[in-house]
């Protein structure tokens, strides 16, 4: 059986493991307003197609990290 502390740590680890994917999917608006993401350049998928998935996965990551923080405290 999984105890409470291991559950909260697992939620945090899963959330943090998805951050590199989020960074690869995020558009590089800081350097140039028209720049594409690294994943868009590697796969050839246009940035407007990746943006909804980036937002969806971002919400999943944030909810996992918030649930980790709430349960850990």
N, C-alpha and C positions, 0 to 999 in steps of 0.2 A: 504494500500500500504506500502511496505517495504521501509524505507528510506535507504540512503547510509551508514550511520554509523552502523545501525543494520545488514546490509548485510556483512560489513567487520568484525564485531564482530562474526557473525554466521560462517563465513569461518574460523576464528581463533579458535573458539570453536570446530568445527567439526574436524579440523586438530589436535588440542591438545587432543581431546577425543580418537583418534586412537593411540596415543603414547603408552599407556599400552599394547595394542595388539602387537605393533611393538617390544616392549621389550620382551614379552613372546615368540615371534617367532624368535628372534635373537639368533643365536648360541653363546654359552659361550666360545668364542675363547680366552678370556683374561686369564681365569684360566687354561684351558686345550685345546690344539688344537683339540682333538677328541671329545669334549663334545657336547652334543645335547642341544637343546633349552628346556625350561620348557614346552612349548606347545607340543613338540615332545615327551617328557617323559610322559605327561598326556594323550595324545591321542593315542600314539603308532605309529604315522605317522613318517616315517624316515625323518631326517633332509634334505637330498637332495630333497625330495618332497616339503618341506615347503619353501626352499630358494627362488624359483621363486615367490611365493606368497608374501614372505617377501619383496622382491625387488619391486614388483608391488605396494603393499600397501604403501611402503616407498615413492615411487615416487608420489603417490596420496597425501600422507600427506605433503610432501615437497611442492608440487605445491599449495595445499590449504593454507599452511602457507605463502608461498611467495606471493600468490595473496592477502592474507589478508594484508601483510605488504605493498605491492605496492598500494593497494587501500586505505589503512588507511593513508598513507603519502600523 
